Amino acid sequence: MELPSSSRSLKDPWKTLPEAPATPFVLARNDTSPPTFRSSKFRSSASLAQSYVAAFDSSSFFPSPSCVPASRLSKRFASLSNSNTNRTIYLALNLIDAEAILPNFINEIHKVVAFMGGHRFYFSVWENGSKDRTPKLLMLLEKTLIDLGVSYKFIVHGSSKPPNKEGSRRIVELARVRNDALEELYNGVAAAKMGIKAFDMVLFMNDIIWCASDMLEIINEHMHQGADFTCATDWGGRVVYDRWVARTINGHPFYTQAHLLDYFNDRPWGHDGPMPPYPEPLLDDPSSRELFINLKPLQVFSCWNGAVVMNPKAFVQGNPLDNIHEVKPVRFRAAKNDVSEVTEKASECFLVCVDFWKRGLGKIMLVPRASVGYDLRQYNEVRQDGRRTSKHPVGIEVKTTNRDNDKFLIQWRTNPPKEVAYHDHAWWHEKERWGPWDEA
């Protein structure tokens, strides 16, 4: 494919973006070495990706955040650099109608992979139901990964396979597609392609806006703390977004329900008037709040929050404690404590944390320094990489002169709380209830 001769030809990048095959289609590569041949008629895949991302990064398309240049990542994350680690990562994505976030993803994942080394990554992308230009952008992502020497498999359905979420099937469907994205981890195919026995980490990302430093932050903390499950902190509407999943180590939600309901009742969607006071996070758990507002990682019972690094052993073998007999590998699933097997009673991401605890893998933590959003405005309001230009909505500020965070170690609790708070079916208007941590 001949590429545009100058960035001017990318004024409207959609016109020159490579056409995708008719869906469904599969893109795959098993080689972990960068290509050595480059024709003079073609620019490198990475340059092509950068040209397109620059063109998308305008007010008329999908602007991306201004992130720390790749050359400055080594200052904080030297231990993750290509020359200093041999950890391997299985990176999983579920995508649907993701054209708004993929330019940002392509740009920043290029930095992450180039910094850590393409031969350490395997990419698994499961796309289904997209009616936009997501398949086209996945062709561009493929070119970037080839240039970086990454093995991958993309299964792209487009509009040929819309998700089936009717009849309370939302969680069943989400669990299914998450398992689909991890299939080559489960069956060992990806490890065999990489020539390794097993992966060291699984990185599963949602459709977020982020910078390379955010993903390197959770990878770095995961290794530094010896964690089993490490989450970013996602924000939306100036509150922590994934509230249905997130529970503190004492089982509390991240917000007092009355404060949260007052906030949303006073601020209906589309409301342009004065903002009501933002609810304060973690008021019911002062020790967790202290860590959170000081941007220190904190142990939680459960989280997901936009991106998560997980211990892959949970998915390929049992790891029971002496008094726990759950030895089957973890899979994403729906709740088992409802009258119907097809239920939206609890999130599949909450339940995967429950199943980690059942296997003695309770080193689950949230990393507030890796704050991400779901659009550019939200991300710029909460980012913690030193590039935020306004005050954080709830006053959580980077303390650039404080190096204690880099040395801080979590004192892990080995047992889950006896009970946790539930919001069954995500019915926020209903009173929360408390129940056994493993009831679902």
HELIX and SHEET records of a PDB file:
HELIX    1   1 SER A    7  LEU A   10  5                                   4    
HELIX    2   2 PRO A   13  THR A   16  1                                   4    
HELIX    3   3 SER A   45  PHE A   56  1                                  12    
HELIX    4   4 ALA A   70  ARG A   72  5                                   3    
HELIX    5   5 SER A   74  PHE A   77  1                                   4    
HELIX    6   6 ALA A   78  LEU A   80  5                                   3    
HELIX    7   7 LEU A  102  MET A  116  1                                  15    
HELIX    8   8 GLY A  118  ARG A  120  5                                   3    
HELIX    9   9 THR A  134  LEU A  148  1                                  15    
HELIX   10  10 GLY A  158  SER A  160  5                                   3    
HELIX   11  11 ARG A  170  ALA A  181  1                                  12    
HELIX   12  12 GLU A  183  TYR A  186  1                                   4    
HELIX   13  13 VAL A  189  MET A  194  1                                   6    
HELIX   14  14 ALA A  212  GLN A  225  1                                  14    
HELIX   15  15 GLN A  257  ASP A  266  1                                  10    
HELIX   16  16 PRO A  286  ILE A  293  1                                   8    
HELIX   17  17 LYS A  313  VAL A  316  1                                   4    
HELIX   18  18 GLU A  348  LYS A  358  1                                  11    
HELIX   19  19 LEU A  376  VAL A  382  1                                   7    
HELIX   20  20 ASP A  404  LYS A  407  1                                   4    
HELIX   21  21 ASP A  424  ALA A  426  5                                   3    
SHEET    1   A 8 PHE A  25  ARG A  29  0                                        
SHEET    2   A 8 SER A 151  VAL A 156 -1                                        
SHEET    3   A 8 PHE A 121  GLU A 127  1                                        
SHEET    4   A 8 ILE A  89  LEU A  95  1                                        
SHEET    5   A 8 MET A 201  MET A 205  1                                        
SHEET    6   A 8 ALA A 307  MET A 310 -1                                        
SHEET    7   A 8 PHE A 229  GLY A 236 -1                                        
SHEET    8   A 8 VAL A 239  VAL A 240 -1                                        
SHEET    1   B10 PHE A  25  ARG A  29  0                                        
SHEET    2   B10 SER A 151  VAL A 156 -1                                        
SHEET    3   B10 PHE A 121  GLU A 127  1                                        
SHEET    4   B10 ILE A  89  LEU A  95  1                                        
SHEET    5   B10 MET A 201  MET A 205  1                                        
SHEET    6   B10 ALA A 307  MET A 310 -1                                        
SHEET    7   B10 PHE A 229  GLY A 236 -1                                        
SHEET    8   B10 ILE A 364  VAL A 372  1                                        
SHEET    9   B10 LEU A 298  SER A 302 -1                                        
SHEET   10   B10 ARG A 247  THR A 248 -1                                        
SHEET    1   C 2 GLU A 419  TYR A 422  0                                        
SHEET    2   C 2 ARG A 433  PRO A 436 -1                                        
END                                                                             
